[in-house]
Amino acid sequence: MADMGEGGSGGGHDKGKKRAKKSSTRVDMTPMVDLAFLLLTFFVLTSTFSKPKVMSMVYPAKPDPLDLTKPPKINNAITFLVTEDKLFYYTGQYYSVPTGDKPATVLEETNFGPKGVRKLLADLNKSVLRGKEGLDKQLENKEIQDSTYLRKLIDLKKEKEALKVLIKTDDKATCKNFIDLVDELKIAEIGVIAPVDILASELELLKSKIK
């Protein structure tokens, strides 16, 4: 035990005077130490440690090394081409030249304004966003648990109707524009985000648009 004590009597004696005898004072510090350790244990066990914020990225399968001229076949997808301070896109499969009844791919320009890439993604990913609204209401009304909500939201993003996004950059693209684009994709609840290499024909098409 930790004790705090004081002397029991005074020092010298004065003739003709009697001093009251002082009793010793003793303070037991053990309960205070126990309380401190209990509080420390409580805060350690109930605290939530910060988790690193990471973003999952989906990479496509490796192309055939014998034929690198043909892009992989994709369904219900949009491809963004990022260069300098400009952002271009095309939907569906890429065709460098007209093929059968498919015309050659034409790039469209967009931006990070309110009527730009955010509206574009919201229009193309309506099925997932509508499904998310329904899940949000169920969660708000406590009809489903958090774990069920997250699982169903992931399943929504995996559906065939869900939009898939490919991101391609040239050597002039800035990191800021890339991050801004990924932020917009997460806001639009895009489940599949795949950064891939830009094709030579796509790069030539991109250069012709920014001249």
C-alpha positions as CSV (number, residue, x, y, z in Angstrom):
1,M,0.0,0.0,0.0
2,A,1.1,3.6,-0.6
3,D,0.9,5.5,2.6
4,M,1.1,9.2,3.4
5,G,1.9,10.0,7.0
6,E,2.7,13.0,9.2
7,G,4.6,13.1,12.4
8,G,2.6,12.3,15.6
9,S,3.9,15.1,17.8
10,G,5.4,18.6,17.7
11,G,9.0,19.4,18.0
12,G,10.1,21.3,21.1
13,H,8.3,21.8,24.4
14,D,7.3,25.3,25.7
15,K,7.2,25.7,29.4
16,G,3.8,26.3,30.7
17,K,2.0,25.3,27.5
18,K,0.5,22.1,26.4
19,R,0.1,21.2,22.8
20,A,-2.7,19.0,21.5
21,K,-1.3,15.7,20.3
22,K,-1.6,15.2,16.5
23,S,-2.8,11.9,15.3
24,S,-1.1,10.5,12.2
25,T,-2.9,10.8,8.8
26,R,-2.9,7.8,6.5
27,V,-4.2,7.8,2.9
28,D,-4.5,4.5,1.1
29,M,-3.8,5.0,-2.6
30,T,-4.6,1.4,-3.7
31,P,-8.2,2.0,-4.8
32,M,-7.1,5.0,-6.9
33,V,-4.5,2.9,-8.7
34,D,-7.0,0.1,-9.3
35,L,-9.5,2.6,-10.7
36,A,-6.8,4.1,-13.0
37,F,-6.0,0.6,-14.4
38,L,-9.7,-0.2,-14.8
39,L,-10.3,3.0,-16.8
40,L,-7.3,2.3,-19.0
41,T,-8.5,-1.2,-19.7
42,F,-12.0,0.0,-20.5
43,F,-10.8,2.6,-23.0
44,V,-8.4,0.2,-24.7
45,L,-11.1,-2.4,-25.2
46,T,-13.8,-0.1,-26.4
47,S,-11.7,2.2,-28.6
48,T,-11.9,1.8,-32.4
49,F,-8.4,2.0,-33.9
50,S,-8.1,3.9,-37.2
51,K,-8.1,1.6,-40.2
52,P,-6.2,2.4,-43.4
53,K,-8.5,3.7,-46.1
54,V,-7.9,1.7,-49.2
55,M,-9.8,1.3,-52.4
56,S,-10.3,-2.1,-54.1
57,M,-9.4,-2.0,-57.8
58,V,-10.3,-4.8,-60.2
59,Y,-7.7,-5.7,-62.9
60,P,-8.8,-7.5,-66.1
61,A,-7.3,-10.8,-67.2
62,K,-4.0,-10.6,-69.1
63,P,-4.5,-10.4,-72.8
64,D,-3.3,-13.0,-75.3
65,P,0.4,-12.3,-75.8
66,L,0.1,-13.5,-79.4
67,D,-2.4,-10.8,-80.3
68,L,-2.0,-7.5,-78.5
69,T,-3.8,-5.4,-81.1
70,K,-7.4,-6.5,-80.1
71,P,-8.9,-5.0,-76.9
72,P,-10.7,-7.5,-74.6
73,K,-14.4,-7.9,-75.2
74,I,-16.4,-6.0,-72.6
75,N,-20.2,-5.7,-72.0
76,N,-22.1,-2.7,-70.6
77,A,-18.9,-0.7,-70.0
78,I,-17.5,2.8,-70.4
79,T,-13.9,3.7,-71.0
80,F,-12.4,6.9,-69.9
81,L,-9.2,8.4,-71.5
82,V,-7.4,10.9,-69.2
83,T,-4.9,13.4,-70.5
84,E,-3.6,16.6,-69.0
85,D,-6.7,18.6,-67.9
86,K,-9.1,16.9,-70.3
87,L,-11.4,13.8,-69.9
88,F,-12.7,11.8,-72.8
89,Y,-14.8,8.6,-72.9
90,Y,-16.6,6.1,-75.2
91,T,-19.1,3.4,-74.4
92,G,-19.1,-0.3,-75.4
93,Q,-16.5,-2.0,-77.5
94,Y,-13.6,-0.1,-79.1
95,Y,-13.3,-0.1,-82.9
96,S,-10.4,1.6,-84.6
97,V,-12.1,1.2,-88.0
98,P,-15.6,0.4,-89.0
99,T,-16.3,-3.3,-88.4
100,G,-19.4,-4.9,-90.0
101,D,-22.3,-2.8,-88.8
102,K,-20.3,-1.2,-86.1
103,P,-18.9,2.3,-86.8
104,A,-15.4,3.4,-85.7
105,T,-15.3,4.6,-82.1
106,V,-15.7,8.3,-81.5
107,L,-14.5,10.0,-78.4
108,E,-16.8,12.3,-76.4
109,E,-15.4,15.0,-74.0
110,T,-16.7,15.5,-70.5
111,N,-15.6,17.3,-67.3
112,F,-15.9,17.2,-63.6
113,G,-18.7,19.7,-63.4
114,P,-22.2,18.9,-62.0
115,K,-23.5,18.1,-65.5
116,G,-20.3,16.2,-66.5
117,V,-19.0,12.8,-65.5
118,R,-21.2,12.5,-62.4
119,K,-24.5,12.9,-64.4
120,L,-23.1,10.6,-67.1
121,L,-22.3,7.8,-64.6
122,A,-25.6,8.2,-62.8
123,D,-27.5,7.8,-66.1
124,L,-25.5,4.7,-67.1
125,N,-25.6,3.0,-63.7
126,K,-29.3,3.6,-62.8
127,S,-30.0,0.0,-61.9
128,V,-27.5,-0.1,-59.1
129,L,-28.4,3.4,-57.8
130,R,-32.1,2.5,-57.7
131,G,-31.3,-0.7,-55.9
132,K,-29.1,1.2,-53.4
133,E,-32.0,3.6,-52.7
134,G,-34.2,0.6,-51.7
135,L,-31.5,-0.8,-49.5
136,D,-31.0,2.5,-47.8
137,K,-34.6,2.7,-46.9
138,Q,-34.6,-0.8,-45.5
139,L,-31.5,0.0,-43.4
140,E,-33.0,3.2,-42.2
141,N,-36.2,1.4,-41.1
142,K,-34.0,-1.3,-39.5
143,E,-35.4,-4.0,-41.7
144,I,-31.9,-5.3,-42.5
145,Q,-28.6,-5.3,-40.6
146,D,-25.5,-3.5,-41.7
147,S,-23.8,-6.7,-42.8
148,T,-26.8,-7.7,-44.9
149,Y,-26.9,-4.2,-46.4
150,L,-23.2,-4.4,-47.5
151,R,-23.6,-7.9,-48.9
152,K,-26.6,-7.0,-51.0
153,L,-24.9,-3.8,-52.2
154,I,-21.9,-5.8,-53.4
155,D,-24.3,-8.2,-55.1
156,L,-25.9,-5.3,-56.9
157,K,-22.6,-4.1,-58.3
158,K,-21.9,-7.6,-59.6
159,E,-25.0,-7.8,-61.6
160,K,-24.9,-8.0,-65.4
161,E,-26.7,-4.6,-65.7
162,A,-24.2,-2.9,-63.5
163,L,-21.8,-0.5,-65.3
164,K,-18.1,-1.4,-65.6
165,V,-15.5,1.2,-66.0
166,L,-12.1,1.1,-67.7
167,I,-9.6,3.9,-67.1
168,K,-6.8,4.7,-69.5
169,T,-4.2,7.4,-69.2
170,D,-1.5,8.8,-71.4
171,D,1.9,10.2,-70.3
172,K,0.5,13.7,-69.8
173,A,-2.3,12.7,-67.4
174,T,-2.1,14.2,-63.9
175,C,-2.6,12.2,-60.7
176,K,-5.2,14.7,-59.5
177,N,-7.5,14.0,-62.4
178,F,-7.1,10.3,-62.0
179,I,-8.0,10.5,-58.3
180,D,-10.9,12.8,-59.1
181,L,-12.3,10.4,-61.6
182,V,-12.0,7.5,-59.2
183,D,-13.9,9.5,-56.5
184,E,-16.7,10.1,-59.0
185,L,-16.8,6.4,-59.7
186,K,-17.2,5.5,-56.1
187,I,-20.0,8.1,-55.7
188,A,-21.8,6.5,-58.6
189,E,-21.4,3.1,-56.9
190,I,-19.4,1.5,-59.7
191,G,-18.4,-2.0,-58.6
192,V,-15.8,-2.8,-61.3
193,I,-13.0,-0.2,-61.8
194,A,-10.1,-1.4,-64.0
195,P,-7.1,0.7,-64.9
196,V,-5.7,-0.7,-68.1
197,D,-3.0,0.3,-70.7
198,I,-4.1,2.6,-73.5
199,L,-3.9,1.1,-77.0
200,A,-1.8,2.7,-79.7
201,S,-4.8,3.4,-81.9
202,E,-6.7,4.9,-78.9
203,L,-3.7,7.2,-78.2
204,E,-3.7,8.4,-81.8
205,L,-7.4,9.1,-81.6
206,L,-6.9,11.0,-78.3
207,K,-4.1,13.1,-79.8
208,S,-6.4,14.0,-82.7
209,K,-9.1,15.3,-80.2
210,I,-6.8,17.6,-78.2
211,K,-5.1,19.3,-81.2
